Amino acid sequence: MAAHVQATLGHRLTEVESSDQHTVKPWLSGRLDYSPPVTDLAAEGFPLAGGRIARVHDRDVAALVYRYRNHVIDVFVAPELAPAPAALHSVRGFNVAQASGAGMRWSAVADVSPEALTAFVAKLAAPSPQ
């Protein structure tokens, strides 16, 4: 949550600004020791705005930035070391939803409704159709 607030207040939401997952994914992969999945959910009302590197728990992780109506959603994606409980909680007025999937841990932070955020992070963590 702190990384979301810091990026929002510092006006540094993205380091790579693009709605193209094929631009954002290689940019992040070239700067991290893993390749985070990047999904385009614009058709479902969550357009990709870009990405950045964030420092979370003393580790550099991918921060995917999505929009939802007039809100910004940060999604922090890191390799799953232990399964994340499917959890939702609120911190200082922001909702935080977590999920595990595709070998990653997903943590979404935003001031959107708990239902919208939970459904969104579940879609990101779901296995991609083959």
Backbone atoms as SQL, in Angstrom:
CREATE TABLE atoms (id INTEGER PRIMARY KEY, chain TEXT, resi INTEGER, resn TEXT, atom TEXT, x REAL, y REAL, z REAL);
INSERT INTO atoms VALUES
  (1, 'A', 1, 'MET', 'N', 0.821, -1.176, 0.000),
  (2, 'A', 1, 'MET', 'CA', 0.000, 0.000, 0.000),
  (3, 'A', 1, 'MET', 'C', 0.872, 1.249, 0.000),
  (4, 'A', 2, 'ALA', 'N', 1.957, 1.224, 0.749),
  (5, 'A', 2, 'ALA', 'CA', 2.848, 2.385, 0.814),
  (6, 'A', 2, 'ALA', 'C', 3.445, 2.704, -0.558),
  (7, 'A', 3, 'ALA', 'N', 3.791, 1.683, -1.337),
  (8, 'A', 3, 'ALA', 'CA', 4.351, 1.906, -2.675),
  (9, 'A', 3, 'ALA', 'C', 3.311, 2.553, -3.595),
  (10, 'A', 4, 'HIS', 'N', 2.058, 2.208, -3.431),
  (11, 'A', 4, 'HIS', 'CA', 0.974, 2.813, -4.225),
  (12, 'A', 4, 'HIS', 'C', 0.836, 4.295, -3.882),
  (13, 'A', 5, 'VAL', 'N', 0.775, 4.604, -2.604),
  (14, 'A', 5, 'VAL', 'CA', 0.616, 5.992, -2.167),
  (15, 'A', 5, 'VAL', 'C', 1.812, 6.827, -2.601),
  (16, 'A', 6, 'GLN', 'N', 3.009, 6.303, -2.419),
  (17, 'A', 6, 'GLN', 'CA', 4.220, 7.025, -2.796),
  (18, 'A', 6, 'GLN', 'C', 4.228, 7.338, -4.292),
  (19, 'A', 7, 'ALA', 'N', 3.863, 6.380, -5.125),
  (20, 'A', 7, 'ALA', 'CA', 3.839, 6.605, -6.574),
  (21, 'A', 7, 'ALA', 'C', 2.768, 7.613, -6.959),
  (22, 'A', 8, 'THR', 'N', 1.627, 7.544, -6.298),
  (23, 'A', 8, 'THR', 'CA', 0.533, 8.462, -6.599),
  (24, 'A', 8, 'THR', 'C', 0.897, 9.885, -6.201),
  (25, 'A', 9, 'LEU', 'N', 1.416, 10.059, -5.012),
  (26, 'A', 9, 'LEU', 'CA', 1.773, 11.392, -4.537),
  (27, 'A', 9, 'LEU', 'C', 2.977, 11.968, -5.270),
  (28, 'A', 10, 'GLY', 'N', 3.897, 11.106, -5.657),
  (29, 'A', 10, 'GLY', 'CA', 5.104, 11.550, -6.339),
  (30, 'A', 10, 'GLY', 'C', 4.911, 11.711, -7.839),
  (31, 'A', 11, 'HIS', 'N', 3.702, 11.469, -8.319),
  (32, 'A', 11, 'HIS', 'CA', 3.393, 11.583, -9.744),
  (33, 'A', 11, 'HIS', 'C', 4.333, 10.722, -10.589),
  (34, 'A', 12, 'ARG', 'N', 4.658, 9.553, -10.075),
  (35, 'A', 12, 'ARG', 'CA', 5.531, 8.613, -10.779),
  (36, 'A', 12, 'ARG', 'C', 4.801, 7.267, -10.879),
  (37, 'A', 13, 'LEU', 'N', 3.635, 7.298, -11.500),
  (38, 'A', 13, 'LEU', 'CA', 2.837, 6.084, -11.615),
  (39, 'A', 13, 'LEU', 'C', 3.480, 5.070, -12.540),
  (40, 'A', 14, 'THR', 'N', 4.070, 5.554, -13.632),
  (41, 'A', 14, 'THR', 'CA', 4.661, 4.634, -14.602),
  (42, 'A', 14, 'THR', 'C', 6.068, 5.064, -14.971),
  (43, 'A', 15, 'GLU', 'N', 6.890, 4.079, -15.254),
  (44, 'A', 15, 'GLU', 'CA', 8.204, 4.325, -15.841),
  (45, 'A', 15, 'GLU', 'C', 8.151, 3.982, -17.325),
  (46, 'A', 16, 'VAL', 'N', 7.254, 3.078, -17.671),
  (47, 'A', 16, 'VAL', 'CA', 6.963, 2.774, -19.066),
  (48, 'A', 16, 'VAL', 'C', 5.460, 2.975, -19.221),
  (49, 'A', 17, 'GLU', 'N', 5.093, 3.965, -20.010),
  (50, 'A', 17, 'GLU', 'CA', 3.684, 4.309, -20.179),
  (51, 'A', 17, 'GLU', 'C', 3.203, 3.739, -21.502),
  (52, 'A', 18, 'SER', 'N', 2.319, 2.734, -21.414),
  (53, 'A', 18, 'SER', 'CA', 1.800, 2.096, -22.617),
  (54, 'A', 18, 'SER', 'C', 0.599, 1.234, -22.258),
  (55, 'A', 19, 'SER', 'N', -0.351, 1.169, -23.173),
  (56, 'A', 19, 'SER', 'CA', -1.485, 0.267, -22.997),
  (57, 'A', 19, 'SER', 'C', -1.212, -1.064, -23.694),
  (58, 'A', 20, 'ASP', 'N', -0.035, -1.206, -24.278),
  (59, 'A', 20, 'ASP', 'CA', 0.339, -2.420, -25.015),
  (60, 'A', 20, 'ASP', 'C', 1.119, -3.364, -24.108),
  (61, 'A', 21, 'GLN', 'N', 0.522, -4.505, -23.815),
  (62, 'A', 21, 'GLN', 'CA', 1.183, -5.482, -22.947),
  (63, 'A', 21, 'GLN', 'C', 2.505, -5.955, -23.542),
  (64, 'A', 22, 'HIS', 'N', 2.642, -5.900, -24.866),
  (65, 'A', 22, 'HIS', 'CA', 3.872, -6.334, -25.519),
  (66, 'A', 22, 'HIS', 'C', 4.981, -5.287, -25.433),
  (67, 'A', 23, 'THR', 'N', 4.672, -4.140, -24.910),
  (68, 'A', 23, 'THR', 'CA', 5.674, -3.115, -24.607),
  (69, 'A', 23, 'THR', 'C', 6.036, -3.164, -23.126),
  (70, 'A', 24, 'VAL', 'N', 5.016, -3.296, -22.276),
  (71, 'A', 24, 'VAL', 'CA', 5.222, -3.268, -20.827),
  (72, 'A', 24, 'VAL', 'C', 5.967, -4.500, -20.331),
  (73, 'A', 25, 'LYS', 'N', 5.572, -5.681, -20.787),
  (74, 'A', 25, 'LYS', 'CA', 6.183, -6.928, -20.303),
  (75, 'A', 25, 'LYS', 'C', 7.689, -6.988, -20.565),
  (76, 'A', 26, 'PRO', 'N', 8.163, -6.738, -21.796),
  (77, 'A', 26, 'PRO', 'CA', 9.621, -6.806, -21.991),
  (78, 'A', 26, 'PRO', 'C', 10.382, -5.714, -21.240),
  (79, 'A', 27, 'TRP', 'N', 9.760, -4.558, -21.065),
  (80, 'A', 27, 'TRP', 'CA', 10.419, -3.491, -20.309),
  (81, 'A', 27, 'TRP', 'C', 10.657, -3.960, -18.874),
  (82, 'A', 28, 'LEU', 'N', 9.638, -4.548, -18.254),
  (83, 'A', 28, 'LEU', 'CA', 9.771, -5.047, -16.881),
  (84, 'A', 28, 'LEU', 'C', 10.731, -6.237, -16.818),
  (85, 'A', 29, 'SER', 'N', 10.587, -7.166, -17.752),
  (86, 'A', 29, 'SER', 'CA', 11.422, -8.372, -17.755),
  (87, 'A', 29, 'SER', 'C', 12.904, -8.045, -17.878),
  (88, 'A', 30, 'GLY', 'N', 13.221, -6.976, -18.597),
  (89, 'A', 30, 'GLY', 'CA', 14.606, -6.575, -18.759),
  (90, 'A', 30, 'GLY', 'C', 15.212, -5.940, -17.519),
  (91, 'A', 31, 'ARG', 'N', 14.380, -5.609, -16.535),
  (92, 'A', 31, 'ARG', 'CA', 14.858, -4.933, -15.333),
  (93, 'A', 31, 'ARG', 'C', 14.681, -5.756, -14.055),
  (94, 'A', 32, 'LEU', 'N', 14.057, -6.913, -14.184),
  (95, 'A', 32, 'LEU', 'CA', 13.816, -7.787, -13.033),
  (96, 'A', 32, 'LEU', 'C', 14.462, -9.144, -13.270),
  (97, 'A', 33, 'ASP', 'N', 14.553, -9.940, -12.227),
  (98, 'A', 33, 'ASP', 'CA', 15.100, -11.285, -12.376),
  (99, 'A', 33, 'ASP', 'C', 14.006, -12.316, -12.658),
  (100, 'A', 34, 'TYR', 'N', 12.844, -11.853, -13.116),
  (101, 'A', 34, 'TYR', 'CA', 11.742, -12.721, -13.522),
  (102, 'A', 34, 'TYR', 'C', 10.910, -11.980, -14.563),
  (103, 'A', 35, 'SER', 'N', 10.032, -12.715, -15.220),
  (104, 'A', 35, 'SER', 'CA', 9.197, -12.129, -16.269),
  (105, 'A', 35, 'SER', 'C', 7.731, -12.149, -15.813),
  (106, 'A', 36, 'PRO', 'N', 7.204, -11.001, -15.419),
  (107, 'A', 36, 'PRO', 'CA', 5.829, -10.979, -14.922),
  (108, 'A', 36, 'PRO', 'C', 4.803, -11.088, -16.052),
  (109, 'A', 37, 'PRO', 'N', 3.723, -11.824, -15.830),
  (110, 'A', 37, 'PRO', 'CA', 2.649, -11.833, -16.826),
  (111, 'A', 37, 'PRO', 'C', 2.009, -10.443, -16.885),
  (112, 'A', 38, 'VAL', 'N', 1.672, -9.996, -18.076),
  (113, 'A', 38, 'VAL', 'CA', 0.994, -8.716, -18.260),
  (114, 'A', 38, 'VAL', 'C', -0.232, -8.991, -19.125),
  (115, 'A', 39, 'THR', 'N', -1.397, -8.707, -18.576),
  (116, 'A', 39, 'THR', 'CA', -2.656, -9.023, -19.248),
  (117, 'A', 39, 'THR', 'C', -3.404, -7.759, -19.617),
  (118, 'A', 40, 'ASP', 'N', -3.983, -7.748, -20.797),
  (119, 'A', 40, 'ASP', 'CA', -4.803, -6.632, -21.248),
  (120, 'A', 40, 'ASP', 'C', -6.256, -6.914, -20.881),
  (121, 'A', 41, 'LEU', 'N', -6.803, -6.130, -19.980),
  (122, 'A', 41, 'LEU', 'CA', -8.206, -6.290, -19.571),
  (123, 'A', 41, 'LEU', 'C', -9.035, -5.053, -19.927),
  (124, 'A', 42, 'ALA', 'N', -8.622, -4.341, -20.974),
  (125, 'A', 42, 'ALA', 'CA', -9.337, -3.126, -21.389),
  (126, 'A', 42, 'ALA', 'C', -10.778, -3.432, -21.762),
  (127, 'A', 43, 'ALA', 'N', -11.023, -4.553, -22.404),
  (128, 'A', 43, 'ALA', 'CA', -12.376, -4.913, -22.809),
  (129, 'A', 43, 'ALA', 'C', -13.294, -5.134, -21.607),
  (130, 'A', 44, 'GLU', 'N', -12.702, -5.362, -20.449),
  (131, 'A', 44, 'GLU', 'CA', -13.482, -5.580, -19.229),
  (132, 'A', 44, 'GLU', 'C', -13.490, -4.344, -18.332),
  (133, 'A', 45, 'GLY', 'N', -13.015, -3.224, -18.868),
  (134, 'A', 45, 'GLY', 'CA', -13.071, -1.970, -18.123),
  (135, 'A', 45, 'GLY', 'C', -11.837, -1.634, -17.325),
  (136, 'A', 46, 'PHE', 'N', -10.749, -2.384, -17.520),
  (137, 'A', 46, 'PHE', 'CA', -9.505, -2.167, -16.785),
  (138, 'A', 46, 'PHE', 'C', -8.347, -2.006, -17.774),
  (139, 'A', 47, 'PRO', 'N', -8.245, -0.846, -18.434),
  (140, 'A', 47, 'PRO', 'CA', -7.155, -0.683, -19.395),
  (141, 'A', 47, 'PRO', 'C', -5.793, -0.567, -18.715),
  (142, 'A', 48, 'LEU', 'N', -4.804, -1.159, -19.343),
  (143, 'A', 48, 'LEU', 'CA', -3.425, -1.073, -18.881),
  (144, 'A', 48, 'LEU', 'C', -2.903, 0.326, -19.174),
  (145, 'A', 49, 'ALA', 'N', -2.247, 0.932, -18.192),
  (146, 'A', 49, 'ALA', 'CA', -1.675, 2.270, -18.376),
  (147, 'A', 49, 'ALA', 'C', -0.155, 2.226, -18.469),
  (148, 'A', 50, 'GLY', 'N', 0.457, 1.152, -17.977),
  (149, 'A', 50, 'GLY', 'CA', 1.910, 1.029, -18.016),
  (150, 'A', 50, 'GLY', 'C', 2.433, 0.225, -16.851),
  (151, 'A', 51, 'GLY', 'N', 3.680, 0.476, -16.504),
  (152, 'A', 51, 'GLY', 'CA', 4.292, -0.265, -15.407),
  (153, 'A', 51, 'GLY', 'C', 5.497, 0.481, -14.856),
  (154, 'A', 52, 'ARG', 'N', 6.001, -0.040, -13.766),
  (155, 'A', 52, 'ARG', 'CA', 7.194, 0.511, -13.134),
  (156, 'A', 52, 'ARG', 'C', 7.790, -0.568, -12.239),
  (157, 'A', 53, 'ILE', 'N', 8.973, -0.294, -11.741),
  (158, 'A', 53, 'ILE', 'CA', 9.603, -1.149, -10.743),
  (159, 'A', 53, 'ILE', 'C', 9.296, -0.537, -9.384),
  (160, 'A', 54, 'ALA', 'N', 8.851, -1.355, -8.447),
  (161, 'A', 54, 'ALA', 'CA', 8.557, -0.884, -7.094),
  (162, 'A', 54, 'ALA', 'C', 9.381, -1.703, -6.105),
  (163, 'A', 55, 'ARG', 'N', 9.675, -1.095, -5.002),
  (164, 'A', 55, 'ARG', 'CA', 10.412, -1.784, -3.924),
  (165, 'A', 55, 'ARG', 'C', 9.393, -2.208, -2.881),
  (166, 'A', 56, 'VAL', 'N', 9.224, -3.513, -2.708),
  (167, 'A', 56, 'VAL', 'CA', 8.264, -4.063, -1.758),
  (168, 'A', 56, 'VAL', 'C', 8.978, -5.120, -0.919),
  (169, 'A', 57, 'HIS', 'N', 8.948, -4.943, 0.388),
  (170, 'A', 57, 'HIS', 'CA', 9.606, -5.884, 1.308),
  (171, 'A', 57, 'HIS', 'C', 11.050, -6.152, 0.885),
  (172, 'A', 58, 'ASP', 'N', 11.796, -5.082, 0.618),
  (173, 'A', 58, 'ASP', 'CA', 13.213, -5.155, 0.270),
  (174, 'A', 58, 'ASP', 'C', 13.501, -5.931, -1.013),
  (175, 'A', 59, 'ARG', 'N', 12.522, -5.938, -1.927),
  (176, 'A', 59, 'ARG', 'CA', 12.710, -6.618, -3.202),
  (177, 'A', 59, 'ARG', 'C', 12.119, -5.766, -4.316),
  (178, 'A', 60, 'ASP', 'N', 12.802, -5.722, -5.456),
  (179, 'A', 60, 'ASP', 'CA', 12.241, -5.059, -6.625),
  (180, 'A', 60, 'ASP', 'C', 11.193, -5.971, -7.245),
  (181, 'A', 61, 'VAL', 'N', 10.006, -5.419, -7.467),
  (182, 'A', 61, 'VAL', 'CA', 8.909, -6.182, -8.053),
  (183, 'A', 61, 'VAL', 'C', 8.266, -5.366, -9.174),
  (184, 'A', 62, 'ALA', 'N', 7.530, -6.061, -10.016),
  (185, 'A', 62, 'ALA', 'CA', 6.785, -5.406, -11.087),
  (186, 'A', 62, 'ALA', 'C', 5.544, -4.743, -10.501),
  (187, 'A', 63, 'ALA', 'N', 5.320, -3.509, -10.908),
  (188, 'A', 63, 'ALA', 'CA', 4.084, -2.805, -10.563),
  (189, 'A', 63, 'ALA', 'C', 3.374, -2.496, -11.874),
  (190, 'A', 64, 'LEU', 'N', 2.264, -3.181, -12.106),
  (191, 'A', 64, 'LEU', 'CA', 1.451, -2.924, -13.290),
  (192, 'A', 64, 'LEU', 'C', 0.425, -1.869, -12.920),
  (193, 'A', 65, 'VAL', 'N', 0.215, -0.918, -13.794),
  (194, 'A', 65, 'VAL', 'CA', -0.711, 0.179, -13.512),
  (195, 'A', 65, 'VAL', 'C', -1.895, 0.060, -14.468),
  (196, 'A', 66, 'TYR', 'N', -3.080, -0.045, -13.872),
  (197, 'A', 66, 'TYR', 'CA', -4.320, -0.126, -14.632),
  (198, 'A', 66, 'TYR', 'C', -5.214, 1.043, -14.249),
  (199, 'A', 67, 'ARG', 'N', -6.170, 1.323, -15.078),
  (200, 'A', 67, 'ARG', 'CA', -7.194, 2.339, -14.795),
  (201, 'A', 67, 'ARG', 'C', -8.537, 1.629, -14.647),
  (202, 'A', 68, 'TYR', 'N', -9.374, 2.185, -13.813),
  (203, 'A', 68, 'TYR', 'CA', -10.744, 1.712, -13.674),
  (204, 'A', 68, 'TYR', 'C', -11.601, 2.942, -13.410),
  (205, 'A', 69, 'ARG', 'N', -12.361, 3.323, -14.397),
  (206, 'A', 69, 'ARG', 'CA', -13.123, 4.574, -14.339),
  (207, 'A', 69, 'ARG', 'C', -12.144, 5.713, -14.069),
  (208, 'A', 70, 'ASN', 'N', -12.296, 6.460, -12.998),
  (209, 'A', 70, 'ASN', 'CA', -11.373, 7.559, -12.697),
  (210, 'A', 70, 'ASN', 'C', -10.326, 7.167, -11.661),
  (211, 'A', 71, 'HIS', 'N', -10.098, 5.886, -11.475),
  (212, 'A', 71, 'HIS', 'CA', -9.193, 5.396, -10.433),
  (213, 'A', 71, 'HIS', 'C', -7.954, 4.741, -11.035),
  (214, 'A', 72, 'VAL', 'N', -6.896, 4.727, -10.252),
  (215, 'A', 72, 'VAL', 'CA', -5.659, 4.020, -10.601),
  (216, 'A', 72, 'VAL', 'C', -5.583, 2.780, -9.731),
  (217, 'A', 73, 'ILE', 'N', -5.256, 1.659, -10.355),
  (218, 'A', 73, 'ILE', 'CA', -5.036, 0.412, -9.622),
  (219, 'A', 73, 'ILE', 'C', -3.589, 0.000, -9.834),
  (220, 'A', 74, 'ASP', 'N', -2.851, -0.154, -8.752),
  (221, 'A', 74, 'ASP', 'CA', -1.499, -0.715, -8.810),
  (222, 'A', 74, 'ASP', 'C', -1.599, -2.203, -8.522),
  (223, 'A', 75, 'VAL', 'N', -0.923, -2.993, -9.340),
  (224, 'A', 75, 'VAL', 'CA', -0.869, -4.438, -9.123),
  (225, 'A', 75, 'VAL', 'C', 0.589, -4.821, -8.993),
  (226, 'A', 76, 'PHE', 'N', 0.966, -5.285, -7.816),
  (227, 'A', 76, 'PHE', 'CA', 2.334, -5.699, -7.546),
  (228, 'A', 76, 'PHE', 'C', 2.422, -7.196, -7.790),
  (229, 'A', 77, 'VAL', 'N', 3.353, -7.597, -8.666),
  (230, 'A', 77, 'VAL', 'CA', 3.460, -8.984, -9.110),
  (231, 'A', 77, 'VAL', 'C', 4.872, -9.478, -8.823),
  (232, 'A', 78, 'ALA', 'N', 4.958, -10.593, -8.103),
  (233, 'A', 78, 'ALA', 'CA', 6.260, -11.182, -7.792),
  (234, 'A', 78, 'ALA', 'C', 6.119, -12.703, -7.795),
  (235, 'A', 79, 'PRO', 'N', 7.224, -13.406, -8.047),
  (236, 'A', 79, 'PRO', 'CA', 7.155, -14.871, -7.991),
  (237, 'A', 79, 'PRO', 'C', 6.608, -15.329, -6.645),
  (238, 'A', 80, 'GLU', 'N', 5.791, -16.340, -6.721),
  (239, 'A', 80, 'GLU', 'CA', 5.122, -16.849, -5.524),
  (240, 'A', 80, 'GLU', 'C', 6.078, -17.724, -4.725),
  (241, 'A', 81, 'LEU', 'N', 6.420, -17.257, -3.536),
  (242, 'A', 81, 'LEU', 'CA', 7.267, -18.042, -2.643),
  (243, 'A', 81, 'LEU', 'C', 6.401, -18.904, -1.742),
  (244, 'A', 82, 'ALA', 'N', 5.260, -18.380, -1.371),
  (245, 'A', 82, 'ALA', 'CA', 4.255, -19.113, -0.599),
  (246, 'A', 82, 'ALA', 'C', 2.903, -18.631, -1.112),
  (247, 'A', 83, 'PRO', 'N', 1.928, -19.516, -1.171),
  (248, 'A', 83, 'PRO', 'CA', 0.628, -19.095, -1.693),
  (249, 'A', 83, 'PRO', 'C', 0.050, -17.919, -0.902),
  (250, 'A', 84, 'ALA', 'N', -0.459, -16.969, -1.640),
  (251, 'A', 84, 'ALA', 'CA', -1.114, -15.821, -1.003),
  (252, 'A', 84, 'ALA', 'C', -2.541, -16.209, -0.682),
  (253, 'A', 85, 'PRO', 'N', -2.976, -15.924, 0.510),
  (254, 'A', 85, 'PRO', 'CA', -4.377, -16.201, 0.798),
  (255, 'A', 85, 'PRO', 'C', -5.241, -15.256, -0.038),
  (256, 'A', 86, 'ALA', 'N', -6.331, -15.778, -0.556),
  (257, 'A', 86, 'ALA', 'CA', -7.256, -14.905, -1.277),
  (258, 'A', 86, 'ALA', 'C', -7.858, -13.999, -0.211),
  (259, 'A', 87, 'ALA', 'N', -7.326, -12.805, -0.123),
  (260, 'A', 87, 'ALA', 'CA', -7.714, -11.932, 0.975),
  (261, 'A', 87, 'ALA', 'C', -7.994, -10.534, 0.474),
  (262, 'A', 88, 'LEU', 'N', -8.849, -9.870, 1.204),
  (263, 'A', 88, 'LEU', 'CA', -9.137, -8.470, 0.951),
  (264, 'A', 88, 'LEU', 'C', -9.112, -7.768, 2.291),
  (265, 'A', 89, 'HIS', 'N', -8.420, -6.655, 2.332),
  (266, 'A', 89, 'HIS', 'CA', -8.444, -5.852, 3.540),
  (267, 'A', 89, 'HIS', 'C', -8.294, -4.384, 3.158),
  (268, 'A', 90, 'SER', 'N', -8.581, -3.511, 4.089),
  (269, 'A', 90, 'SER', 'CA', -8.477, -2.082, 3.855),
  (270, 'A', 90, 'SER', 'C', -7.386, -1.493, 4.725),
  (271, 'A', 91, 'VAL', 'N', -6.626, -0.569, 4.127),
  (272, 'A', 91, 'VAL', 'CA', -5.563, 0.131, 4.840),
  (273, 'A', 91, 'VAL', 'C', -5.660, 1.604, 4.460),
  (274, 'A', 92, 'ARG', 'N', -5.883, 2.462, 5.434),
  (275, 'A', 92, 'ARG', 'CA', -5.954, 3.912, 5.234),
  (276, 'A', 92, 'ARG', 'C', -6.846, 4.324, 4.061),
  (277, 'A', 93, 'GLY', 'N', -7.985, 3.695, 3.920),
  (278, 'A', 93, 'GLY', 'CA', -8.930, 4.059, 2.870),
  (279, 'A', 93, 'GLY', 'C', -8.710, 3.379, 1.542),
  (280, 'A', 94, 'PHE', 'N', -7.672, 2.570, 1.426),
  (281, 'A', 94, 'PHE', 'CA', -7.409, 1.822, 0.203),
  (282, 'A', 94, 'PHE', 'C', -7.756, 0.358, 0.434),
  (283, 'A', 95, 'ASN', 'N', -8.307, -0.282, -0.597),
  (284, 'A', 95, 'ASN', 'CA', -8.548, -1.715, -0.537),
  (285, 'A', 95, 'ASN', 'C', -7.341, -2.430, -1.127),
  (286, 'A', 96, 'VAL', 'N', -6.997, -3.555, -0.527),
  (287, 'A', 96, 'VAL', 'CA', -5.889, -4.387, -0.983),
  (288, 'A', 96, 'VAL', 'C', -6.436, -5.791, -1.179),
  (289, 'A', 97, 'ALA', 'N', -6.349, -6.287, -2.415),
  (290, 'A', 97, 'ALA', 'CA', -6.812, -7.644, -2.732),
  (291, 'A', 97, 'ALA', 'C', -5.613, -8.461, -3.179),
  (292, 'A', 98, 'GLN', 'N', -5.545, -9.712, -2.719),
  (293, 'A', 98, 'GLN', 'CA', -4.426, -10.581, -3.063),
  (294, 'A', 98, 'GLN', 'C', -4.926, -11.877, -3.669),
  (295, 'A', 99, 'ALA', 'N', -4.102, -12.439, -4.527),
  (296, 'A', 99, 'ALA', 'CA', -4.412, -13.733, -5.129),
  (297, 'A', 99, 'ALA', 'C', -3.101, -14.382, -5.548),
  (298, 'A', 100, 'SER', 'N', -3.161, -15.681, -5.791),
  (299, 'A', 100, 'SER', 'CA', -2.034, -16.437, -6.319),
  (300, 'A', 100, 'SER', 'C', -2.465, -17.069, -7.627),
  (301, 'A', 101, 'GLY', 'N', -1.538, -17.135, -8.562),
  (302, 'A', 101, 'GLY', 'CA', -1.828, -17.786, -9.827),
  (303, 'A', 101, 'GLY', 'C', -0.723, -17.540, -10.824),
  (304, 'A', 102, 'ALA', 'N', -0.600, -18.440, -11.774),
  (305, 'A', 102, 'ALA', 'CA', 0.430, -18.352, -12.815),
  (306, 'A', 102, 'ALA', 'C', 1.830, -18.283, -12.207),
  (307, 'A', 103, 'GLY', 'N', 2.010, -18.910, -11.034),
  (308, 'A', 103, 'GLY', 'CA', 3.304, -18.912, -10.367),
  (309, 'A', 103, 'GLY', 'C', 3.681, -17.593, -9.723),
  (310, 'A', 104, 'MET', 'N', 2.711, -16.687, -9.637),
  (311, 'A', 104, 'MET', 'CA', 2.964, -15.352, -9.108),
  (312, 'A', 104, 'MET', 'C', 2.032, -15.049, -7.941),
  (313, 'A', 105, 'ARG', 'N', 2.455, -14.074, -7.149),
  (314, 'A', 105, 'ARG', 'CA', 1.602, -13.500, -6.109),
  (315, 'A', 105, 'ARG', 'C', 1.180, -12.130, -6.614),
  (316, 'A', 106, 'TRP', 'N', -0.104, -11.863, -6.574),
  (317, 'A', 106, 'TRP', 'CA', -0.703, -10.637, -7.092),
  (318, 'A', 106, 'TRP', 'C', -1.300, -9.848, -5.938),
  (319, 'A', 107, 'SER', 'N', -0.933, -8.590, -5.811),
  (320, 'A', 107, 'SER', 'CA', -1.497, -7.707, -4.790),
  (321, 'A', 107, 'SER', 'C', -1.955, -6.423, -5.482),
  (322, 'A', 108, 'ALA', 'N', -3.259, -6.203, -5.482),
  (323, 'A', 108, 'ALA', 'CA', -3.834, -5.013, -6.120),
  (324, 'A', 108, 'ALA', 'C', -4.229, -4.013, -5.047),
  (325, 'A', 109, 'VAL', 'N', -3.911, -2.734, -5.276),
  (326, 'A', 109, 'VAL', 'CA', -4.192, -1.663, -4.320),
  (327, 'A', 109, 'VAL', 'C', -4.911, -0.541, -5.056),
  (328, 'A', 110, 'ALA', 'N', -6.056, -0.115, -4.505),
  (329, 'A', 110, 'ALA', 'CA', -6.803, 0.994, -5.113),
  (330, 'A', 110, 'ALA', 'C', -7.917, 1.444, -4.188),
  (331, 'A', 111, 'ASP', 'N', -8.478, 2.587, -4.531),
  (332, 'A', 111, 'ASP', 'CA', -9.632, 3.077, -3.776),
  (333, 'A', 111, 'ASP', 'C', -10.925, 2.802, -4.546),
  (334, 'A', 112, 'VAL', 'N', -11.028, 1.594, -5.087),
  (335, 'A', 112, 'VAL', 'CA', -12.246, 1.153, -5.766),
  (336, 'A', 112, 'VAL', 'C', -12.991, 0.192, -4.845),
  (337, 'A', 113, 'SER', 'N', -14.181, -0.183, -5.235),
  (338, 'A', 113, 'SER', 'CA', -14.988, -1.057, -4.379),
  (339, 'A', 113, 'SER', 'C', -14.286, -2.397, -4.151),
  (340, 'A', 114, 'PRO', 'N', -14.494, -2.984, -2.979),
  (341, 'A', 114, 'PRO', 'CA', -13.872, -4.284, -2.694),
  (342, 'A', 114, 'PRO', 'C', -14.271, -5.351, -3.712),
  (343, 'A', 115, 'GLU', 'N', -15.525, -5.318, -4.160),
  (344, 'A', 115, 'GLU', 'CA', -16.000, -6.328, -5.116),
  (345, 'A', 115, 'GLU', 'C', -15.280, -6.196, -6.460),
  (346, 'A', 116, 'ALA', 'N', -15.147, -4.964, -6.954),
  (347, 'A', 116, 'ALA', 'CA', -14.479, -4.744, -8.239),
  (348, 'A', 116, 'ALA', 'C', -13.008, -5.129, -8.160),
  (349, 'A', 117, 'LEU', 'N', -12.343, -4.777, -7.069),
  (350, 'A', 117, 'LEU', 'CA', -10.924, -5.064, -6.927),
  (351, 'A', 117, 'LEU', 'C', -10.663, -6.560, -6.794),
  (352, 'A', 118, 'THR', 'N', -11.489, -7.238, -6.040),
  (353, 'A', 118, 'THR', 'CA', -11.342, -8.687, -5.860),
  (354, 'A', 118, 'THR', 'C', -11.549, -9.422, -7.181),
  (355, 'A', 119, 'ALA', 'N', -12.580, -9.050, -7.930),
  (356, 'A', 119, 'ALA', 'CA', -12.838, -9.685, -9.229),
  (357, 'A', 119, 'ALA', 'C', -11.695, -9.411, -10.204),
  (358, 'A', 120, 'PHE', 'N', -11.179, -8.182, -10.187),
  (359, 'A', 120, 'PHE', 'CA', -10.084, -7.796, -11.068),
  (360, 'A', 120, 'PHE', 'C', -8.827, -8.620, -10.799),
  (361, 'A', 121, 'VAL', 'N', -8.404, -8.699, -9.545),
  (362, 'A', 121, 'VAL', 'CA', -7.159, -9.424, -9.238),
  (363, 'A', 121, 'VAL', 'C', -7.331, -10.926, -9.497),
  (364, 'A', 122, 'ALA', 'N', -8.536, -11.446, -9.333),
  (365, 'A', 122, 'ALA', 'CA', -8.784, -12.867, -9.647),
  (366, 'A', 122, 'ALA', 'C', -8.624, -13.123, -11.142),
  (367, 'A', 123, 'LYS', 'N', -9.051, -12.172, -11.985),
  (368, 'A', 123, 'LYS', 'CA', -8.876, -12.325, -13.436),
  (369, 'A', 123, 'LYS', 'C', -7.401, -12.310, -13.812),
  (370, 'A', 124, 'LEU', 'N', -6.631, -11.437, -13.177),
  (371, 'A', 124, 'LEU', 'CA', -5.205, -11.383, -13.474),
  (372, 'A', 124, 'LEU', 'C', -4.492, -12.667, -13.070),
  (373, 'A', 125, 'ALA', 'N', -4.867, -13.241, -11.951),
  (374, 'A', 125, 'ALA', 'CA', -4.194, -14.433, -11.436),
  (375, 'A', 125, 'ALA', 'C', -4.646, -15.720, -12.113),
  (376, 'A', 126, 'ALA', 'N', -5.768, -15.664, -12.825),
  (377, 'A', 126, 'ALA', 'CA', -6.304, -16.865, -13.482),
  (378, 'A', 126, 'ALA', 'C', -5.356, -17.324, -14.581),
  (379, 'A', 127, 'PRO', 'N', -5.279, -18.631, -14.790),
  (380, 'A', 127, 'PRO', 'CA', -4.421, -19.145, -15.876),
  (381, 'A', 127, 'PRO', 'C', -4.907, -18.607, -17.223),
  (382, 'A', 128, 'SER', 'N', -3.952, -18.293, -18.086),
  (383, 'A', 128, 'SER', 'CA', -4.294, -17.812, -19.426),
  (384, 'A', 128, 'SER', 'C', -4.857, -18.954, -20.260),
  (385, 'A', 129, 'PRO', 'N', -5.896, -18.659, -21.057),
  (386, 'A', 129, 'PRO', 'CA', -6.424, -19.710, -21.927),
  (387, 'A', 129, 'PRO', 'C', -5.386, -20.072, -22.986),
  (388, 'A', 130, 'GLN', 'N', -5.248, -21.314, -23.243),
  (389, 'A', 130, 'GLN', 'CA', -4.259, -21.799, -24.226),
  (390, 'A', 130, 'GLN', 'C', -4.879, -21.938, -25.583);
